[in-house]
Amino acid sequence: MGFDNGLSKRVSFNIKEKGGNEKARLANIREYQGPDEETVDILRRNHYWWLQNPSTFWLRPEPESVASMHPQAQIVGFFLQAKRDDV
């Protein structure tokens, strides 16, 4: 019995090696280099304030402070700009 590529694309199931997902997760963890300096700087600058008043984590920073940052730091900045779910 042969493999049907057309049919396999329409089926939402696939066959994976046992433990394959776990191996992929561990490989991703081993490759992680840690946050970039700008992200660490954002966390460092706001650490005390967020601990004193955790809801301020959700307050939007000034947009221009985010635009010039490294893309990974921009993700944190945009996340901070997100509106609170409960408002």
N, C-alpha and C positions, 0 to 999 in steps of 0.2 A: 504494500500500500504506500503510495507516494504522499509527499507533503504538498498541500495546496496553499500557496501564498495568498491568493485572493480570499479564500475562505478564512484563513487565520487572521487576516486583518479585520474581518467583520465580527470575530468572536472576542468577547471581552475577557477571556481567560487566557493565561499563558502558563507554561511549565517553567519552573525555576528549580535550581539545585537546592536541596534541603539546606537550610541555614544561609542561603544566598543573601537574603535581605540583611541579616545580622552582619555578615561579612562586609557588605557594602557600607553599612552604618559605621562599623569599626574603622574601615579604610578612610572614610570621610573625617572621622574624629582624629585619626593619626595625621592626616594632611593639614588639619586646621592650624594656622599660624598665629591665631589670636587676633584681637581687634587692632585696628590701625591706631596710630598715635592721636588722631583727631577725635576718634570715638572715645578713647581713654580720657582725653582732655575734657570732653563734654561730661563724662561720668564723674571725673574728679572735681570739676568746677561746680557741679550740681549735687554732689553726694550729700553734703551736710543739709542743704535746703530740702532735698527730697526726704531725708530721714526725719526732719523736723515737721514737715507738712507733706505727706505722701501724695495728696491730691494735686500738688503743684507739678508733679511729673506730667500731668496731662495738659498743662497750660502751654499755649503756643509760644515758641520763641520768635524773635524778630526774623522775618523771612531772609533778609540779606545776610544774616549770620550763618545760614545754612548753604546758600548758593555757592560759596567759594570753597566749600569743604570737599575732601576726598569722598568718592561715591559711597563708601561704606559708612562714613560719618553722616552723609546726607540721609541715609536710611534712618539712622537714629533721630536725626533732626526732624524728618518728616513724620516719624512716629510720634514724636513729641508734639507736633503740630496737630495731630489728629484730635478731633473733638471727643470728649468723654462720652461713653455709651449711655450713661445715666442722666445726661442733661437734656 
